[in-house]
Amino acid sequence: MMLKHQAEVLRKTQQQLIQSEKMASLGNLVAGVAHEVNTPVGISLTAASQIDYLIGNLLLNMESGKITKTRLKSSLDEIRSNTELVLSSMQRAANLIQDFKQVAVD
């Protein structure tokens, strides 16, 4: 009888250890994904902030009549470059999230 009780306690302890290991693995996976997604999101925020700044400067220069064709072209080129950066970074983040969802399903 005592041996049966000890076996049951051992089985429950093993199940708890397995569950704890699963939760630790899941926590590590989520932390890794969050870290990987954070990079393209941070890049996107920085680039979007720069776009906002450039547009604000263009508007100020336009209102004050200080806009030149060269300045306009330069600003638009920089806006386009930052927009491409936002798009590629957000695509990378979306791909990482999709991959994570697939891992979760599997």
KOLDREN-402423 format. One record per atom (N, C-alpha, C): residue number from 1; residue in three letters; atom name; x, y, z. Coordinates in nm, 4 decimals, always signed. Atoms other than C-alpha are relative to their C-alpha. Example, Ala and Ser with C-alpha at 12.3 -4.5 7.8 and 13.67 -1.06 7.14 Angstrom:
<pts>
PT  seq  type  atom        c1        c2        c3
PT    1   ALA     N   +0.0890   -0.1190   +0.0000
PT    1   ALA    CA   +1.2300   -0.4500   +0.7800
PT    1   ALA     C   +0.0900   +0.1200   +0.0000
PT    2   SER     N   -0.0820   -0.1190   -0.0060
PT    2   SER    CA   +1.3670   -0.1060   +0.7140
PT    2   SER     C   -0.0770   +0.1090   +0.0730
</pts>
This chain:
<pts>
PT  seq  type  atom        c1        c2        c3
PT    1   MET     N   +0.0829   -0.1197   +0.0000
PT    1   MET    CA   +0.0000   +0.0000   +0.0000
PT    1   MET     C   +0.0869   +0.1254   +0.0000
PT    2   MET     N   -0.0907   -0.1140   -0.0080
PT    2   MET    CA   +0.2803   +0.2404   +0.0906
PT    2   MET     C   +0.0732   +0.0198   -0.1324
PT    3   LEU     N   -0.0706   -0.0060   +0.1269
PT    3   LEU    CA   +0.4647   +0.1563   -0.2312
PT    3   LEU     C   -0.0892   +0.0589   -0.1096
PT    4   LYS     N   +0.0958   -0.0527   +0.0976
PT    4   LYS    CA   +0.1514   +0.2331   -0.4366
PT    4   LYS     C   -0.0158   +0.1515   +0.0170
PT    5   HIS     N   +0.0116   -0.1444   -0.0293
PT    5   HIS    CA   +0.1174   +0.5735   -0.2663
PT    5   HIS     C   +0.1250   +0.0750   -0.0475
PT    6   GLN     N   -0.1259   -0.0627   +0.0425
PT    6   GLN    CA   +0.4856   +0.6544   -0.3300
PT    6   GLN     C   +0.0082   +0.0075   -0.1519
PT    7   ALA     N   +0.0000   +0.0007   +0.1472
PT    7   ALA    CA   +0.4476   +0.5563   -0.6961
PT    7   ALA     C   -0.0920   +0.1093   -0.0529
PT    8   GLU     N   +0.0943   -0.1043   +0.0412
PT    8   GLU    CA   +0.1466   +0.7897   -0.7264
PT    8   GLU     C   +0.0600   +0.1389   +0.0210
PT    9   VAL     N   -0.0664   -0.1280   -0.0286
PT    9   VAL    CA   +0.3389   +1.0760   -0.5637
PT    9   VAL     C   +0.1095   +0.0249   -0.1032
PT   10   LEU     N   -0.1059   -0.0119   +0.0996
PT   10   LEU    CA   +0.6316   +1.0110   -0.7988
PT   10   LEU     C   -0.0573   +0.0348   -0.1370
PT   11   ARG     N   +0.0635   -0.0271   +0.1291
PT   11   ARG    CA   +0.4009   +1.0079   -1.1029
PT   11   ARG     C   -0.0500   +0.1455   -0.0066
PT   12   LYS     N   +0.0482   -0.1387   -0.0037
PT   12   LYS    CA   +0.2398   +1.3391   -0.9997
PT   12   LYS     C   +0.1158   +0.0986   -0.0054
PT   13   THR     N   -0.1184   -0.0863   +0.0017
PT   13   THR    CA   +0.5814   +1.4926   -0.9378
PT   13   THR     C   +0.0588   +0.0065   -0.1400
PT   14   GLN     N   -0.0512   +0.0038   +0.1366
PT   14   GLN    CA   +0.6980   +1.3815   -1.2837
PT   14   GLN     C   -0.0869   +0.0848   -0.0919
PT   15   GLN     N   +0.0916   -0.0796   +0.0819
PT   15   GLN    CA   +0.3870   +1.5346   -1.4433
PT   15   GLN     C   +0.0196   +0.1489   +0.0249
PT   16   GLN     N   -0.0225   -0.1411   -0.0326
PT   16   GLN    CA   +0.4489   +1.8605   -1.2592
PT   16   GLN     C   +0.1304   +0.0504   -0.0600
PT   17   LEU     N   -0.1284   -0.0380   +0.0593
PT   17   LEU    CA   +0.8118   +1.8660   -1.3736
PT   17   LEU     C   -0.0116   +0.0168   -0.1508
PT   18   ILE     N   +0.0201   -0.0092   +0.1450
PT   18   ILE    CA   +0.7113   +1.7999   -1.7338
PT   18   ILE     C   -0.0771   +0.1267   -0.0348
PT   19   GLN     N   +0.0793   -0.1208   +0.0243
PT   19   GLN    CA   +0.4496   +2.0763   -1.7168
PT   19   GLN     C   +0.0855   +0.1257   +0.0223
PT   20   SER     N   -0.0884   -0.1144   -0.0272
PT   20   SER    CA   +0.7052   +2.3153   -1.5642
PT   20   SER     C   +0.1004   +0.0197   -0.1132
PT   21   GLU     N   -0.0941   -0.0099   +0.1116
PT   21   GLU    CA   +0.9541   +2.2357   -1.8410
PT   21   GLU     C   -0.0686   +0.0529   -0.1257
PT   22   LYS     N   +0.0749   -0.0499   +0.1151
PT   22   LYS    CA   +0.6873   +2.2945   -2.1059
PT   22   LYS     C   -0.0231   +0.1508   +0.0120
PT   23   MET     N   +0.0260   -0.1431   -0.0214
PT   23   MET    CA   +0.5994   +2.6311   -1.9539
PT   23   MET     C   +0.1282   +0.0819   -0.0136
PT   24   ALA     N   -0.1277   -0.0699   +0.0122
PT   24   ALA    CA   +0.9661   +2.7304   -1.9308
PT   24   ALA     C   +0.0406   +0.0101   -0.1472
PT   25   SER     N   -0.0323   -0.0015   +0.1434
PT   25   SER    CA   +1.0190   +2.6348   -2.2962
PT   25   SER     C   -0.0871   +0.0999   -0.0738
PT   26   LEU     N   +0.0912   -0.0956   +0.0628
PT   26   LEU    CA   +0.7120   +2.8319   -2.4006
PT   26   LEU     C   +0.0398   +0.1432   +0.0341
PT   27   GLY     N   -0.0444   -0.1338   -0.0404
PT   27   GLY    CA   +0.8318   +3.1316   -2.2012
PT   27   GLY     C   +0.1235   +0.0442   -0.0763
PT   28   ASN     N   -0.1210   -0.0320   +0.0761
PT   28   ASN    CA   +1.1716   +3.1160   -2.3710
PT   28   ASN     C   -0.0328   +0.0284   -0.1463
PT   29   LEU     N   +0.0400   -0.0212   +0.1389
PT   29   LEU    CA   +1.0071   +3.0875   -2.7131
PT   29   LEU     C   -0.0655   +0.1360   -0.0178
PT   30   VAL     N   +0.0689   -0.1290   +0.0084
PT   30   VAL    CA   +0.7806   +3.3862   -2.6508
PT   30   VAL     C   +0.0989   +0.1151   +0.0178
PT   31   ALA     N   -0.1005   -0.1051   -0.0213
PT   31   ALA    CA   +1.0714   +3.5937   -2.5176
PT   31   ALA     C   +0.0880   +0.0152   -0.1235
PT   32   GLY     N   -0.0815   -0.0062   +0.1212
PT   32   GLY    CA   +1.2781   +3.5046   -2.8245
PT   32   GLY     C   -0.0728   +0.0667   -0.1147
PT   33   VAL     N   +0.0798   -0.0622   +0.1067
PT   33   VAL    CA   +0.9986   +3.5982   -3.0636
PT   33   VAL     C   -0.0179   +0.1486   +0.0272
PT   34   ALA     N   +0.0169   -0.1416   -0.0351
PT   34   ALA    CA   +0.9344   +3.9236   -2.8774
PT   34   ALA     C   +0.1274   +0.0788   -0.0301
PT   35   HIS     N   -0.1280   -0.0662   +0.0275
PT   35   HIS    CA   +1.3042   +4.0092   -2.9034
PT   35   HIS     C   +0.0201   +0.0182   -0.1509
PT   36   GLU     N   -0.0172   -0.0070   +0.1457
PT   36   GLU    CA   +1.3125   +3.9308   -3.2770
PT   36   GLU     C   -0.0956   +0.0995   -0.0640
PT   37   VAL     N   +0.0994   -0.0920   +0.0565
PT   37   VAL    CA   +0.9943   +4.1285   -3.3507
PT   37   VAL     C   +0.0295   +0.1436   +0.0418
PT   38   ASN     N   -0.0287   -0.1337   -0.0508
PT   38   ASN    CA   +1.1118   +4.4234   -3.1409
PT   38   ASN     C   +0.0934   +0.0781   -0.0932
PT   39   THR     N   -0.0956   -0.0697   +0.0871
PT   39   THR    CA   +1.3945   +4.5034   -3.3850
PT   39   THR     C   -0.0687   +0.0657   -0.1198
PT   40   PRO     N   +0.0633   -0.0676   +0.1135
PT   40   PRO    CA   +1.1859   +4.5635   -3.6999
PT   40   PRO     C   -0.1054   +0.1023   +0.0425
PT   41   VAL     N   +0.0979   -0.0986   -0.0472
PT   41   VAL    CA   +0.9171   +4.7409   -3.4972
PT   41   VAL     C   +0.0716   +0.1285   +0.0416
PT   42   GLY     N   -0.0783   -0.1179   -0.0394
PT   42   GLY    CA   +1.1792   +4.9742   -3.3468
PT   42   GLY     C   +0.0520   +0.0765   -0.1199
PT   43   ILE     N   -0.0476   -0.0644   +0.1230
PT   43   ILE    CA   +1.3273   +5.0425   -3.6896
PT   43   ILE     C   -0.1144   +0.0748   -0.0670
PT   44   SER     N   +0.1168   -0.0637   +0.0631
PT   44   SER    CA   +0.9796   +5.1182   -3.8251
PT   44   SER     C   -0.0411   +0.1270   +0.0729
PT   45   LEU     N   +0.0365   -0.1189   -0.0775
PT   45   LEU    CA   +0.9019   +5.3595   -3.5417
PT   45   LEU     C   +0.0981   +0.1147   -0.0237
PT   46   THR     N   -0.1010   -0.1024   +0.0242
PT   46   THR    CA   +1.2288   +5.5436   -3.5938
PT   46   THR     C   -0.0161   +0.0605   -0.1395
PT   47   ALA     N   +0.0156   -0.0488   +0.1368
PT   47   ALA    CA   +1.1773   +5.5683   -3.9702
PT   47   ALA     C   -0.1282   +0.0816   -0.0146
PT   48   ALA     N   +0.1258   -0.0746   +0.0071
PT   48   ALA    CA   +0.8143   +5.6805   -3.9294
PT   48   ALA     C   +0.0137   +0.1362   +0.0676
PT   49   SER     N   -0.0251   -0.1266   -0.0683
PT   49   SER    CA   +0.9269   +5.9473   -3.6842
PT   49   SER     C   +0.0787   +0.0951   -0.0900
PT   50   GLN     N   -0.0790   -0.0809   +0.0929
PT   50   GLN    CA   +1.1827   +6.0696   -3.9390
PT   50   GLN     C   -0.0873   +0.0505   -0.1144
PT   51   ILE     N   +0.0930   -0.0423   +0.1063
PT   51   ILE    CA   +0.9130   +6.0794   -4.2092
PT   51   ILE     C   -0.0848   +0.1160   +0.0496
PT   52   ASP     N   +0.0822   -0.1061   -0.0577
PT   52   ASP    CA   +0.6937   +6.2889   -3.9807
PT   52   ASP     C   +0.0793   +0.1306   +0.0102
PT   53   TYR     N   -0.0870   -0.1181   -0.0114
PT   53   TYR    CA   +0.9840   +6.5268   -3.9136
PT   53   TYR     C   +0.0233   +0.0641   -0.1374
PT   54   LEU     N   -0.0274   -0.0517   +0.1347
PT   54   LEU    CA   +1.0654   +6.5605   -4.2859
PT   54   LEU     C   -0.1226   +0.0686   -0.0595
PT   55   ILE     N   +0.1230   -0.0614   +0.0518
PT   55   ILE    CA   +0.7043   +6.6317   -4.3780
PT   55   ILE     C   -0.0277   +0.1322   +0.0708
PT   56   GLY     N   +0.0171   -0.1253   -0.0746
PT   56   GLY    CA   +0.6806   +6.8919   -4.1020
PT   56   GLY     C   +0.0928   +0.1086   -0.0502
PT   57   ASN     N   -0.0956   -0.0973   +0.0542
PT   57   ASN    CA   +0.9947   +7.0618   -4.2327
PT   57   ASN     C   -0.0415   +0.0479   -0.1387
PT   58   LEU     N   +0.0456   -0.0396   +0.1335
PT   58   LEU    CA   +0.8615   +7.0571   -4.5870
PT   58   LEU     C   -0.1149   +0.0990   +0.0088
PT   59   LEU     N   +0.1142   -0.0911   -0.0158
PT   59   LEU    CA   +0.5384   +7.2193   -4.4753
PT   59   LEU     C   +0.0452   +0.1384   +0.0482
PT   60   LEU     N   -0.0505   -0.1293   -0.0488
PT   60   LEU    CA   +0.7254   +7.4898   -4.2815
PT   60   LEU     C   +0.0712   +0.0771   -0.1107
PT   61   ASN     N   -0.0718   -0.0654   +0.1095
PT   61   ASN    CA   +0.9531   +7.5620   -4.5771
PT   61   ASN     C   -0.0956   +0.0467   -0.1089
PT   62   MET     N   +0.0970   -0.0382   +0.1018
PT   62   MET    CA   +0.6579   +7.5701   -4.8137
PT   62   MET     C   -0.0771   +0.1241   +0.0447
PT   63   GLU     N   +0.0760   -0.1139   -0.0519
PT   63   GLU    CA   +0.4612   +7.8090   -4.5907
PT   63   GLU     C   +0.0839   +0.1277   +0.0051
PT   64   SER     N   -0.0867   -0.1179   -0.0076
PT   64   SER    CA   +0.7609   +8.0398   -4.5540
PT   64   SER     C   +0.0567   +0.0377   -0.1366
PT   65   GLY     N   -0.0475   -0.0288   +0.1350
PT   65   GLY    CA   +0.8346   +8.0268   -4.9266
PT   65   GLY     C   +0.1471   -0.0338   -0.0194
PT   66   LYS     N   -0.1425   +0.0330   +0.0078
PT   66   LYS    CA   +1.1809   +7.8804   -4.8668
PT   66   LYS     C   +0.0270   -0.1355   -0.0661
PT   67   ILE     N   -0.0189   +0.1312   +0.0607
PT   67   ILE    CA   +1.1252   +7.5574   -5.0535
PT   67   ILE     C   +0.0637   +0.0162   -0.1381
PT   68   THR     N   -0.0622   +0.0013   +0.1327
PT   68   THR    CA   +1.3526   +7.4954   -5.3483
PT   68   THR     C   -0.0238   -0.1379   -0.0603
PT   69   LYS     N   +0.0190   +0.1277   +0.0681
PT   69   LYS    CA   +1.3258   +7.2228   -5.6058
PT   69   LYS     C   +0.1001   -0.1035   +0.0534
PT   70   THR     N   -0.1037   +0.0900   -0.0513
PT   70   THR    CA   +1.6519   +7.0714   -5.4766
PT   70   THR     C   -0.0368   -0.0512   +0.1394
PT   71   ARG     N   +0.0382   +0.0378   -0.1363
PT   71   ARG    CA   +1.5326   +7.0737   -5.1143
PT   71   ARG     C   -0.1217   -0.0929   -0.0025
PT   72   LEU     N   +0.1185   +0.0826   +0.0123
PT   72   LEU    CA   +1.1974   +6.9279   -5.2160
PT   72   LEU     C   +0.0384   -0.1412   -0.0455
PT   73   LYS     N   -0.0420   +0.1311   +0.0518
PT   73   LYS    CA   +1.3609   +6.6480   -5.4169
PT   73   LYS     C   +0.0757   -0.0782   +0.1069
PT   74   SER     N   -0.0783   +0.0658   -0.1051
PT   74   SER    CA   +1.6053   +6.5697   -5.1355
PT   74   SER     C   -0.0907   -0.0542   +0.1109
PT   75   SER     N   +0.0920   +0.0419   -0.1057
PT   75   SER    CA   +1.3274   +6.5548   -4.8765
PT   75   SER     C   -0.0882   -0.1162   -0.0463
PT   76   LEU     N   +0.0837   +0.1085   +0.0525
PT   76   LEU    CA   +1.1061   +6.3389   -5.0979
PT   76   LEU     C   +0.0794   -0.1298   -0.0153
PT   77   ASP     N   -0.0853   +0.1192   +0.0095
PT   77   ASP    CA   +1.3967   +6.1017   -5.1635
PT   77   ASP     C   +0.0191   -0.0635   +0.1372
PT   78   GLU     N   -0.0190   +0.0512   -0.1358
PT   78   GLU    CA   +1.4569   +6.0705   -4.7894
PT   78   GLU     C   -0.1302   -0.0600   +0.0551
PT   79   ILE     N   +0.1298   +0.0547   -0.0420
PT   79   ILE    CA   +1.0853   +6.0189   -4.7239
PT   79   ILE     C   -0.0227   -0.1364   -0.0661
PT   80   ARG     N   +0.0170   +0.1279   +0.0697
PT   80   ARG    CA   +1.0745   +5.7448   -4.9884
PT   80   ARG     C   +0.0901   -0.1071   +0.0621
PT   81   SER     N   -0.0939   +0.0947   -0.0593
PT   81   SER    CA   +1.3832   +5.5773   -4.8392
PT   81   SER     C   -0.0496   -0.0492   +0.1359
PT   82   ASN     N   +0.0523   +0.0373   -0.1318
PT   82   ASN    CA   +1.2334   +5.5834   -4.4899
PT   82   ASN     C   -0.1288   -0.0813   -0.0117
PT   83   THR     N   +0.1225   +0.0766   +0.0221
PT   83   THR    CA   +0.9006   +5.4572   -4.6229
PT   83   THR     C   +0.0333   -0.1432   -0.0398
PT   84   GLU     N   -0.0433   +0.1347   +0.0385
PT   84   GLU    CA   +1.0765   +5.1617   -4.7872
PT   84   GLU     C   +0.0519   -0.0767   +0.1219
PT   85   LEU     N   -0.0511   +0.0620   -0.1226
PT   85   LEU    CA   +1.2495   +5.0937   -4.4550
PT   85   LEU     C   -0.1146   -0.0453   +0.0906
PT   86   VAL     N   +0.1172   +0.0369   -0.0802
PT   86   VAL    CA   +0.9166   +5.0968   -4.2694
PT   86   VAL     C   -0.0674   -0.1232   -0.0600
PT   87   LEU     N   +0.0687   +0.1117   +0.0650
PT   87   LEU    CA   +0.7587   +4.8646   -4.5249
PT   87   LEU     C   +0.0778   -0.1308   +0.0136
PT   88   SER     N   -0.0781   +0.1235   -0.0092
PT   88   SER    CA   +1.0452   +4.6136   -4.5254
PT   88   SER     C   +0.0082   -0.0499   +0.1442
PT   89   SER     N   -0.0062   +0.0401   -0.1408
PT   89   SER    CA   +1.0713   +4.6156   -4.1457
PT   89   SER     C   -0.1327   -0.0579   +0.0476
PT   90   MET     N   +0.1302   +0.0515   -0.0410
PT   90   MET    CA   +0.6991   +4.5673   -4.0983
PT   90   MET     C   -0.0285   -0.1344   -0.0668
PT   91   GLN     N   +0.0148   +0.1298   +0.0651
PT   91   GLN    CA   +0.7041   +4.2838   -4.3531
PT   91   GLN     C   +0.0789   -0.1061   +0.0764
PT   92   ARG     N   -0.0816   +0.0926   -0.0793
PT   92   ARG    CA   +0.9840   +4.1216   -4.1533
PT   92   ARG     C   -0.0713   -0.0366   +0.1301
PT   93   ALA     N   +0.0733   +0.0255   -0.1245
PT   93   ALA    CA   +0.7822   +4.1593   -3.8314
PT   93   ALA     C   -0.1205   -0.0897   -0.0271
PT   94   ALA     N   +0.1166   +0.0822   +0.0347
PT   94   ALA    CA   +0.4726   +4.0149   -4.0006
PT   94   ALA     C   +0.0417   -0.1441   -0.0278
PT   95   ASN     N   -0.0499   +0.1352   +0.0280
PT   95   ASN    CA   +0.6757   +3.7170   -4.1261
PT   95   ASN     C   +0.0382   -0.0730   +0.1285
PT   96   LEU     N   -0.0378   +0.0612   -0.1281
PT   96   LEU    CA   +0.8171   +3.6539   -3.7782
PT   96   LEU     C   -0.1241   -0.0430   +0.0786
PT   97   ILE     N   +0.1237   +0.0322   -0.0716
PT   97   ILE    CA   +0.4687   +3.6634   -3.6283
PT   97   ILE     C   -0.0691   -0.1191   -0.0657
PT   98   GLN     N   +0.0598   +0.1133   +0.0705
PT   98   GLN    CA   +0.3370   +3.4289   -3.8976
PT   98   GLN     C   +0.0742   -0.1297   +0.0310
PT   99   ASP     N   -0.0805   +0.1178   -0.0342
PT   99   ASP    CA   +0.6253   +3.1879   -3.8324
PT   99   ASP     C   -0.0309   -0.0473   +0.1426
PT  100   PHE     N   +0.0304   +0.0338   -0.1386
PT  100   PHE    CA   +0.5504   +3.2012   -3.4596
PT  100   PHE     C   -0.1364   -0.0668   +0.0099
PT  101   LYS     N   +0.1330   +0.0609   -0.0005
PT  101   LYS    CA   +0.1839   +3.1267   -3.5234
PT  101   LYS     C   +0.0052   -0.1426   -0.0538
PT  102   GLN     N   -0.0126   +0.1338   +0.0564
PT  102   GLN    CA   +0.2835   +2.8283   -3.7369
PT  102   GLN     C   +0.0643   -0.0960   +0.1007
PT  103   VAL     N   -0.0633   +0.0828   -0.1032
PT  103   VAL    CA   +0.5132   +2.6980   -3.4620
PT  103   VAL     C   -0.1023   -0.0349   +0.1079
PT  104   ALA     N   +0.1020   +0.0237   -0.1026
PT  104   ALA    CA   +0.2253   +2.7358   -3.2151
PT  104   ALA     C   -0.0988   -0.1067   -0.0454
PT  105   VAL     N   +0.0937   +0.0990   +0.0530
PT  105   VAL    CA   -0.0036   +2.5325   -3.4420
PT  105   VAL     C   +0.0654   -0.1379   -0.0017
PT  106   ASP     N   -0.0729   +0.1273   +0.0079
PT  106   ASP    CA   +0.2606   +2.2639   -3.4959
PT  106   ASP     C   +0.0231   -0.0573   +0.1380
</pts>
